[in-house]
Amino acid sequence: MLKKELIYCNPRFKTREQAYDAIFQYIELYYNRKRMHSALGYLSPARFAEQFKRKAVA
């Protein structure tokens, strides 16, 4: 997914730092927070953690 969604869609990074920043933002801001994962019941990791915390408190 990373290559398809980020690397191939972006023509070229001018510096290694630009590539690192873009990949970091993709992972931290999209992949870990918004992208749904089948192993988590088609929830994003953030939503799964939120539900887990709620159930643990209740």
PDB file of N, CA, C and O in Angstrom:
ATOM      1  N   MET A   1       0.811  -1.198   0.000  1.00  0.00           N
ATOM      2  CA  MET A   1       0.000   0.000   0.000  1.00  0.00           C
ATOM      3  C   MET A   1       0.856   1.264   0.000  1.00  0.00           C
ATOM      4  O   MET A   1       0.563   2.219  -0.720  1.00  0.00           O
ATOM      5  N   LEU A   2       1.894   1.265   0.795  1.00  0.00           N
ATOM      6  CA  LEU A   2       2.726   2.462   0.887  1.00  0.00           C
ATOM      7  C   LEU A   2       3.249   2.861  -0.477  1.00  0.00           C
ATOM      8  O   LEU A   2       3.165   4.028  -0.858  1.00  0.00           O
ATOM      9  N   LYS A   3       3.788   1.905  -1.216  1.00  0.00           N
ATOM     10  CA  LYS A   3       4.324   2.242  -2.530  1.00  0.00           C
ATOM     11  C   LYS A   3       3.228   2.730  -3.465  1.00  0.00           C
ATOM     12  O   LYS A   3       3.414   3.699  -4.202  1.00  0.00           O
ATOM     13  N   LYS A   4       2.098   2.061  -3.431  1.00  0.00           N
ATOM     14  CA  LYS A   4       1.017   2.424  -4.351  1.00  0.00           C
ATOM     15  C   LYS A   4       0.400   3.769  -3.989  1.00  0.00           C
ATOM     16  O   LYS A   4       0.157   4.596  -4.867  1.00  0.00           O
ATOM     17  N   GLU A   5       0.146   3.992  -2.700  1.00  0.00           N
ATOM     18  CA  GLU A   5      -0.554   5.200  -2.271  1.00  0.00           C
ATOM     19  C   GLU A   5       0.334   6.417  -2.133  1.00  0.00           C
ATOM     20  O   GLU A   5      -0.145   7.542  -2.278  1.00  0.00           O
ATOM     21  N   LEU A   6       1.603   6.229  -1.858  1.00  0.00           N
ATOM     22  CA  LEU A   6       2.455   7.386  -1.602  1.00  0.00           C
ATOM     23  C   LEU A   6       3.599   7.505  -2.596  1.00  0.00           C
ATOM     24  O   LEU A   6       3.759   8.546  -3.232  1.00  0.00           O
ATOM     25  N   ILE A   7       4.374   6.479  -2.732  1.00  0.00           N
ATOM     26  CA  ILE A   7       5.585   6.578  -3.531  1.00  0.00           C
ATOM     27  C   ILE A   7       5.277   6.742  -5.018  1.00  0.00           C
ATOM     28  O   ILE A   7       5.815   7.642  -5.663  1.00  0.00           O
ATOM     29  N   TYR A   8       4.419   5.886  -5.568  1.00  0.00           N
ATOM     30  CA  TYR A   8       4.143   5.962  -7.000  1.00  0.00           C
ATOM     31  C   TYR A   8       3.277   7.156  -7.363  1.00  0.00           C
ATOM     32  O   TYR A   8       3.297   7.592  -8.514  1.00  0.00           O
ATOM     33  N   CYS A   9       2.531   7.689  -6.437  1.00  0.00           N
ATOM     34  CA  CYS A   9       1.691   8.860  -6.714  1.00  0.00           C
ATOM     35  C   CYS A   9       2.488  10.152  -6.670  1.00  0.00           C
ATOM     36  O   CYS A   9       2.077  11.159  -7.247  1.00  0.00           O
ATOM     37  N   ASN A  10       3.615  10.128  -5.993  1.00  0.00           N
ATOM     38  CA  ASN A  10       4.465  11.305  -5.896  1.00  0.00           C
ATOM     39  C   ASN A  10       5.584  11.150  -6.929  1.00  0.00           C
ATOM     40  O   ASN A  10       6.343  10.183  -6.872  1.00  0.00           O
ATOM     41  N   PRO A  11       5.695  12.090  -7.872  1.00  0.00           N
ATOM     42  CA  PRO A  11       6.667  11.905  -8.947  1.00  0.00           C
ATOM     43  C   PRO A  11       8.085  11.648  -8.451  1.00  0.00           C
ATOM     44  O   PRO A  11       8.700  10.660  -8.851  1.00  0.00           O
ATOM     45  N   ARG A  12       8.601  12.484  -7.619  1.00  0.00           N
ATOM     46  CA  ARG A  12       9.948  12.283  -7.071  1.00  0.00           C
ATOM     47  C   ARG A  12      10.144  13.196  -5.860  1.00  0.00           C
ATOM     48  O   ARG A  12       9.642  14.319  -5.809  1.00  0.00           O
ATOM     49  N   PHE A  13      10.870  12.686  -4.917  1.00  0.00           N
ATOM     50  CA  PHE A  13      11.258  13.505  -3.778  1.00  0.00           C
ATOM     51  C   PHE A  13      12.612  14.120  -4.111  1.00  0.00           C
ATOM     52  O   PHE A  13      13.485  13.456  -4.670  1.00  0.00           O
ATOM     53  N   LYS A  14      12.778  15.382  -3.766  1.00  0.00           N
ATOM     54  CA  LYS A  14      14.035  16.058  -4.088  1.00  0.00           C
ATOM     55  C   LYS A  14      15.139  15.724  -3.103  1.00  0.00           C
ATOM     56  O   LYS A  14      16.318  15.719  -3.457  1.00  0.00           O
ATOM     57  N   THR A  15      14.755  15.445  -1.862  1.00  0.00           N
ATOM     58  CA  THR A  15      15.767  15.102  -0.862  1.00  0.00           C
ATOM     59  C   THR A  15      15.309  13.886  -0.076  1.00  0.00           C
ATOM     60  O   THR A  15      14.132  13.527  -0.090  1.00  0.00           O
ATOM     61  N   ARG A  16      16.243  13.267   0.599  1.00  0.00           N
ATOM     62  CA  ARG A  16      15.927  12.137   1.459  1.00  0.00           C
ATOM     63  C   ARG A  16      15.014  12.580   2.594  1.00  0.00           C
ATOM     64  O   ARG A  16      14.141  11.828   3.026  1.00  0.00           O
ATOM     65  N   GLU A  17      15.219  13.801   3.075  1.00  0.00           N
ATOM     66  CA  GLU A  17      14.401  14.329   4.166  1.00  0.00           C
ATOM     67  C   GLU A  17      12.940  14.488   3.731  1.00  0.00           C
ATOM     68  O   GLU A  17      12.032  14.213   4.515  1.00  0.00           O
ATOM     69  N   GLN A  18      12.709  14.924   2.508  1.00  0.00           N
ATOM     70  CA  GLN A  18      11.338  15.042   2.001  1.00  0.00           C
ATOM     71  C   GLN A  18      10.673  13.667   1.953  1.00  0.00           C
ATOM     72  O   GLN A  18       9.509  13.521   2.326  1.00  0.00           O
ATOM     73  N   ALA A  19      11.402  12.680   1.500  1.00  0.00           N
ATOM     74  CA  ALA A  19      10.854  11.322   1.441  1.00  0.00           C
ATOM     75  C   ALA A  19      10.564  10.811   2.848  1.00  0.00           C
ATOM     76  O   ALA A  19       9.503  10.238   3.092  1.00  0.00           O
ATOM     77  N   TYR A  20      11.492  11.012   3.766  1.00  0.00           N
ATOM     78  CA  TYR A  20      11.309  10.561   5.148  1.00  0.00           C
ATOM     79  C   TYR A  20      10.083  11.226   5.773  1.00  0.00           C
ATOM     80  O   TYR A  20       9.260  10.561   6.402  1.00  0.00           O
ATOM     81  N   ASP A  21       9.969  12.542   5.593  1.00  0.00           N
ATOM     82  CA  ASP A  21       8.828  13.274   6.174  1.00  0.00           C
ATOM     83  C   ASP A  21       7.506  12.786   5.597  1.00  0.00           C
ATOM     84  O   ASP A  21       6.534  12.601   6.330  1.00  0.00           O
ATOM     85  N   ALA A  22       7.469  12.579   4.290  1.00  0.00           N
ATOM     86  CA  ALA A  22       6.237  12.128   3.657  1.00  0.00           C
ATOM     87  C   ALA A  22       5.859  10.732   4.132  1.00  0.00           C
ATOM     88  O   ALA A  22       4.687  10.468   4.402  1.00  0.00           O
ATOM     89  N   ILE A  23       6.823   9.847   4.237  1.00  0.00           N
ATOM     90  CA  ILE A  23       6.550   8.479   4.687  1.00  0.00           C
ATOM     91  C   ILE A  23       6.128   8.482   6.147  1.00  0.00           C
ATOM     92  O   ILE A  23       5.195   7.768   6.515  1.00  0.00           O
ATOM     93  N   PHE A  24       6.786   9.263   6.983  1.00  0.00           N
ATOM     94  CA  PHE A  24       6.423   9.358   8.397  1.00  0.00           C
ATOM     95  C   PHE A  24       4.989   9.868   8.545  1.00  0.00           C
ATOM     96  O   PHE A  24       4.203   9.304   9.306  1.00  0.00           O
ATOM     97  N   GLN A  25       4.652  10.930   7.822  1.00  0.00           N
ATOM     98  CA  GLN A  25       3.297  11.476   7.899  1.00  0.00           C
ATOM     99  C   GLN A  25       2.269  10.471   7.407  1.00  0.00           C
ATOM    100  O   GLN A  25       1.192  10.347   7.991  1.00  0.00           O
ATOM    101  N   TYR A  26       2.591   9.753   6.342  1.00  0.00           N
ATOM    102  CA  TYR A  26       1.672   8.738   5.822  1.00  0.00           C
ATOM    103  C   TYR A  26       1.391   7.682   6.880  1.00  0.00           C
ATOM    104  O   TYR A  26       0.238   7.320   7.116  1.00  0.00           O
ATOM    105  N   ILE A  27       2.443   7.190   7.512  1.00  0.00           N
ATOM    106  CA  ILE A  27       2.275   6.124   8.504  1.00  0.00           C
ATOM    107  C   ILE A  27       1.555   6.636   9.743  1.00  0.00           C
ATOM    108  O   ILE A  27       0.597   6.016  10.203  1.00  0.00           O
ATOM    109  N   GLU A  28       2.000   7.746  10.281  1.00  0.00           N
ATOM    110  CA  GLU A  28       1.453   8.245  11.543  1.00  0.00           C
ATOM    111  C   GLU A  28       0.087   8.916  11.405  1.00  0.00           C
ATOM    112  O   GLU A  28      -0.761   8.783  12.288  1.00  0.00           O
ATOM    113  N   LEU A  29      -0.129   9.628  10.312  1.00  0.00           N
ATOM    114  CA  LEU A  29      -1.372  10.387  10.194  1.00  0.00           C
ATOM    115  C   LEU A  29      -2.450   9.660   9.410  1.00  0.00           C
ATOM    116  O   LEU A  29      -3.635   9.901   9.643  1.00  0.00           O
ATOM    117  N   TYR A  30      -2.086   8.785   8.496  1.00  0.00           N
ATOM    118  CA  TYR A  30      -3.106   8.082   7.732  1.00  0.00           C
ATOM    119  C   TYR A  30      -3.173   6.607   8.112  1.00  0.00           C
ATOM    120  O   TYR A  30      -4.210   6.126   8.570  1.00  0.00           O
ATOM    121  N   TYR A  31      -2.091   5.904   7.926  1.00  0.00           N
ATOM    122  CA  TYR A  31      -2.115   4.452   8.080  1.00  0.00           C
ATOM    123  C   TYR A  31      -2.510   4.032   9.490  1.00  0.00           C
ATOM    124  O   TYR A  31      -3.363   3.159   9.652  1.00  0.00           O
ATOM    125  N   ASN A  32      -1.917   4.625  10.498  1.00  0.00           N
ATOM    126  CA  ASN A  32      -2.195   4.219  11.871  1.00  0.00           C
ATOM    127  C   ASN A  32      -3.472   4.817  12.440  1.00  0.00           C
ATOM    128  O   ASN A  32      -4.007   4.287  13.413  1.00  0.00           O
ATOM    129  N   ARG A  33      -3.976   5.894  11.871  1.00  0.00           N
ATOM    130  CA  ARG A  33      -5.150   6.551  12.450  1.00  0.00           C
ATOM    131  C   ARG A  33      -6.432   6.361  11.654  1.00  0.00           C
ATOM    132  O   ARG A  33      -7.514   6.302  12.239  1.00  0.00           O
ATOM    133  N   LYS A  34      -6.334   6.265  10.339  1.00  0.00           N
ATOM    134  CA  LYS A  34      -7.545   6.269   9.524  1.00  0.00           C
ATOM    135  C   LYS A  34      -7.779   4.988   8.746  1.00  0.00           C
ATOM    136  O   LYS A  34      -8.927   4.589   8.550  1.00  0.00           O
ATOM    137  N   ARG A  35      -6.720   4.337   8.299  1.00  0.00           N
ATOM    138  CA  ARG A  35      -6.885   3.174   7.430  1.00  0.00           C
ATOM    139  C   ARG A  35      -7.473   2.013   8.215  1.00  0.00           C
ATOM    140  O   ARG A  35      -6.995   1.681   9.300  1.00  0.00           O
ATOM    141  N   MET A  36      -8.504   1.404   7.669  1.00  0.00           N
ATOM    142  CA  MET A  36      -9.149   0.280   8.341  1.00  0.00           C
ATOM    143  C   MET A  36      -8.324  -0.988   8.144  1.00  0.00           C
ATOM    144  O   MET A  36      -7.747  -1.209   7.079  1.00  0.00           O
ATOM    145  N   HIS A  37      -8.279  -1.817   9.185  1.00  0.00           N
ATOM    146  CA  HIS A  37      -7.513  -3.060   9.155  1.00  0.00           C
ATOM    147  C   HIS A  37      -8.462  -4.230   9.380  1.00  0.00           C
ATOM    148  O   HIS A  37      -9.264  -4.211  10.313  1.00  0.00           O
ATOM    149  N   SER A  38      -8.372  -5.237   8.536  1.00  0.00           N
ATOM    150  CA  SER A  38      -9.264  -6.387   8.657  1.00  0.00           C
ATOM    151  C   SER A  38      -9.022  -7.143   9.966  1.00  0.00           C
ATOM    152  O   SER A  38      -9.962  -7.692  10.542  1.00  0.00           O
ATOM    153  N   ALA A  39      -7.791  -7.177  10.434  1.00  0.00           N
ATOM    154  CA  ALA A  39      -7.487  -7.882  11.683  1.00  0.00           C
ATOM    155  C   ALA A  39      -8.123  -7.216  12.903  1.00  0.00           C
ATOM    156  O   ALA A  39      -8.246  -7.836  13.959  1.00  0.00           O
ATOM    157  N   LEU A  40      -8.523  -5.969  12.759  1.00  0.00           N
ATOM    158  CA  LEU A  40      -9.147  -5.220  13.858  1.00  0.00           C
ATOM    159  C   LEU A  40     -10.644  -5.060  13.641  1.00  0.00           C
ATOM    160  O   LEU A  40     -11.261  -4.137  14.172  1.00  0.00           O
ATOM    161  N   GLY A  41     -11.217  -5.956  12.865  1.00  0.00           N
ATOM    162  CA  GLY A  41     -12.654  -5.866  12.604  1.00  0.00           C
ATOM    163  C   GLY A  41     -13.009  -4.684  11.723  1.00  0.00           C
ATOM    164  O   GLY A  41     -14.069  -4.080  11.882  1.00  0.00           O
ATOM    165  N   TYR A  42     -12.136  -4.357  10.807  1.00  0.00           N
ATOM    166  CA  TYR A  42     -12.318  -3.241   9.878  1.00  0.00           C
ATOM    167  C   TYR A  42     -12.484  -1.906  10.598  1.00  0.00           C
ATOM    168  O   TYR A  42     -13.288  -1.060  10.205  1.00  0.00           O
ATOM    169  N   LEU A  43     -11.709  -1.745  11.651  1.00  0.00           N
ATOM    170  CA  LEU A  43     -11.605  -0.466  12.351  1.00  0.00           C
ATOM    171  C   LEU A  43     -10.200   0.071  12.152  1.00  0.00           C
ATOM    172  O   LEU A  43      -9.269  -0.690  11.889  1.00  0.00           O
ATOM    173  N   SER A  44     -10.050   1.377  12.277  1.00  0.00           N
ATOM    174  CA  SER A  44      -8.706   1.945  12.257  1.00  0.00           C
ATOM    175  C   SER A  44      -8.056   1.617  13.597  1.00  0.00           C
ATOM    176  O   SER A  44      -8.760   1.389  14.581  1.00  0.00           O
ATOM    177  N   PRO A  45      -6.731   1.587  13.653  1.00  0.00           N
ATOM    178  CA  PRO A  45      -6.075   1.325  14.928  1.00  0.00           C
ATOM    179  C   PRO A  45      -6.485   2.312  16.018  1.00  0.00           C
ATOM    180  O   PRO A  45      -6.624   1.928  17.179  1.00  0.00           O
ATOM    181  N   ALA A  46      -6.679   3.574  15.658  1.00  0.00           N
ATOM    182  CA  ALA A  46      -7.088   4.574  16.648  1.00  0.00           C
ATOM    183  C   ALA A  46      -8.478   4.263  17.199  1.00  0.00           C
ATOM    184  O   ALA A  46      -8.697   4.326  18.409  1.00  0.00           O
ATOM    185  N   ARG A  47      -9.412   3.929  16.316  1.00  0.00           N
ATOM    186  CA  ARG A  47     -10.774   3.618  16.766  1.00  0.00           C
ATOM    187  C   ARG A  47     -10.793   2.320  17.577  1.00  0.00           C
ATOM    188  O   ARG A  47     -11.519   2.216  18.566  1.00  0.00           O
ATOM    189  N   PHE A  48     -10.001   1.338  17.163  1.00  0.00           N
ATOM    190  CA  PHE A  48      -9.924   0.083  17.895  1.00  0.00           C
ATOM    191  C   PHE A  48      -9.412   0.326  19.318  1.00  0.00           C
ATOM    192  O   PHE A  48      -9.967  -0.204  20.281  1.00  0.00           O
ATOM    193  N   ALA A  49      -8.359   1.122  19.443  1.00  0.00           N
ATOM    194  CA  ALA A  49      -7.801   1.434  20.761  1.00  0.00           C
ATOM    195  C   ALA A  49      -8.818   2.188  21.606  1.00  0.00           C
ATOM    196  O   ALA A  49      -8.932   1.944  22.807  1.00  0.00           O
ATOM    197  N   GLU A  50      -9.556   3.101  20.987  1.00  0.00           N
ATOM    198  CA  GLU A  50     -10.586   3.863  21.701  1.00  0.00           C
ATOM    199  C   GLU A  50     -11.666   2.928  22.242  1.00  0.00           C
ATOM    200  O   GLU A  50     -12.063   3.045  23.401  1.00  0.00           O
ATOM    201  N   GLN A  51     -12.138   2.009  21.418  1.00  0.00           N
ATOM    202  CA  GLN A  51     -13.155   1.064  21.870  1.00  0.00           C
ATOM    203  C   GLN A  51     -12.613   0.136  22.949  1.00  0.00           C
ATOM    204  O   GLN A  51     -13.318  -0.202  23.900  1.00  0.00           O
ATOM    205  N   PHE A  52     -11.361  -0.271  22.797  1.00  0.00           N
ATOM    206  CA  PHE A  52     -10.740  -1.145  23.788  1.00  0.00           C
ATOM    207  C   PHE A  52     -10.665  -0.447  25.146  1.00  0.00           C
ATOM    208  O   PHE A  52     -10.958  -1.052  26.177  1.00  0.00           O
ATOM    209  N   LYS A  53     -10.275   0.819  25.142  1.00  0.00           N
ATOM    210  CA  LYS A  53     -10.192   1.585  26.389  1.00  0.00           C
ATOM    211  C   LYS A  53     -11.561   1.728  27.039  1.00  0.00           C
ATOM    212  O   LYS A  53     -11.695   1.586  28.254  1.00  0.00           O
ATOM    213  N   ARG A  54     -12.583   2.011  26.224  1.00  0.00           N
ATOM    214  CA  ARG A  54     -13.927   2.155  26.755  1.00  0.00           C
ATOM    215  C   ARG A  54     -14.408   0.870  27.408  1.00  0.00           C
ATOM    216  O   ARG A  54     -15.012   0.904  28.481  1.00  0.00           O
ATOM    217  N   LYS A  55     -14.147  -0.256  26.772  1.00  0.00           N
ATOM    218  CA  LYS A  55     -14.584  -1.544  27.313  1.00  0.00           C
ATOM    219  C   LYS A  55     -13.798  -1.908  28.583  1.00  0.00           C
ATOM    220  O   LYS A  55     -14.340  -2.540  29.490  1.00  0.00           O
ATOM    221  N   ALA A  56     -12.551  -1.517  28.643  1.00  0.00           N
ATOM    222  CA  ALA A  56     -11.734  -1.824  29.816  1.00  0.00           C
ATOM    223  C   ALA A  56     -12.192  -1.020  31.031  1.00  0.00           C
ATOM    224  O   ALA A  56     -12.117  -1.504  32.160  1.00  0.00           O
ATOM    225  N   VAL A  57     -12.663   0.196  30.806  1.00  0.00           N
ATOM    226  CA  VAL A  57     -13.118   1.069  31.890  1.00  0.00           C
ATOM    227  C   VAL A  57     -14.498   0.635  32.372  1.00  0.00           C
ATOM    228  O   VAL A  57     -14.790   0.715  33.565  1.00  0.00           O
ATOM    229  N   ALA A  58     -15.345   0.180  31.459  1.00  0.00           N
ATOM    230  CA  ALA A  58     -16.714  -0.162  31.795  1.00  0.00           C
ATOM    231  C   ALA A  58     -16.850  -1.417  32.583  1.00  0.00           C
ATOM    232  O   ALA A  58     -17.964  -1.811  32.929  1.00  0.00           O
TER     233      ALA A  58
END
